[in-house]
Structures are given as structure tokens and as C-alpha cells.
């Protein structure tokens, strides 16, 4: 499981994308799941990171899902029209 950091804003996004991409490449199995439960402080950059992670997973032939998406980030995804791309794990 890929684990997001507690803080994910514009400043942290590039390093987080690199970290998650590296983890995705070493993650075994056909499905990648990102755990968003640690997120406490975030902005729309968190959505960009998750979407980038999804693209990377799909390029590697893996499905992608997000577990424990905070309600505020779920609402933000709805505003941006990308909520359906961040399928909850197990859905």
C-alpha cells in the first residue's frame, strides 16, 4: 500500500510524486492502493499527486484506488470533476 504524507501541498507535491512513483514500480501485484488517511494538511495539489499516481499505475498495467480519502478532499475532487477517477479501495 502506498501511504500519503500528513502534509501534501504545492511545496511537497514534486517530492511526493517521485516517492510514490518509485514505490509503485516496486509494489508487487496488479492493484495499487494509496492510503490517504495520514493527510491532515493539503490543498488541490494532493489531487494532482493522486491523479499522477493513477496515471503511473495504469502505465504499469495496474489498477488504482484510494483508501480513506478525507471528506474535504473527496469534496474537492467532486468540485474538480475527478472524483470518479479516485475510486475508493474495495469499490
VENUR-V794528 format. One record per residue. N is the residue number from 0. RES is the residue in one letter. PHI is phi as a letter, one per 40 degrees, with the letter a starting at -180 (NA if undefined). BURIAL is 1 if it has 24 or more other ideal C-beta (glycine too) atoms within 12 Angstrom, else 0. Layout:
N,RES,PHI,BURIAL  N,RES,PHI,BURIAL
//
This chain:
0,X,NA,0  1,X,c,1  2,X,b,0  3,X,c,1  4,X,c,1  5,X,c,0  6,X,b,0  7,X,a,1  8,X,b,0  9,X,d,0  10,X,c,0  11,X,c,1  12,X,d,1  13,X,d,0  14,X,c,0  15,X,c,1  16,X,c,1  17,X,c,0  18,X,c,1  19,X,c,1  20,X,c,1  21,X,c,0  22,X,c,1  23,X,c,1  24,X,c,0  25,X,c,0  26,X,c,1  27,X,c,0  28,X,g,0  29,X,c,0  30,X,b,1  31,X,b,1  32,X,b,1  33,X,b,1  34,X,c,1  35,X,c,1  36,X,c,0  37,X,c,0  38,X,d,1  39,X,b,0  40,X,b,0  41,X,a,1  42,X,b,0  43,X,c,0  44,X,c,1  45,X,c,1  46,X,c,1  47,X,c,1  48,X,c,1  49,X,c,1  50,X,c,1  51,X,c,1  52,X,c,1  53,X,c,1  54,X,d,0  55,X,c,1  56,X,c,1  57,X,c,0  58,X,c,0  59,X,c,1  60,X,g,0  61,X,b,1  62,X,c,0  63,X,b,1  64,X,a,1  65,X,b,1  66,X,b,1  67,X,f,0  68,X,c,1  69,X,d,1  70,X,d,0  71,X,c,0  72,X,c,1  73,X,c,1  74,X,c,0  75,X,c,1  76,X,c,1  77,X,c,0  78,X,c,0  79,X,c,0  80,X,g,0  81,X,b,1  82,X,d,0  83,X,c,0  84,X,c,1  85,X,b,1  86,X,d,1  87,X,c,0  88,X,c,0  89,X,g,0  90,X,c,0
//
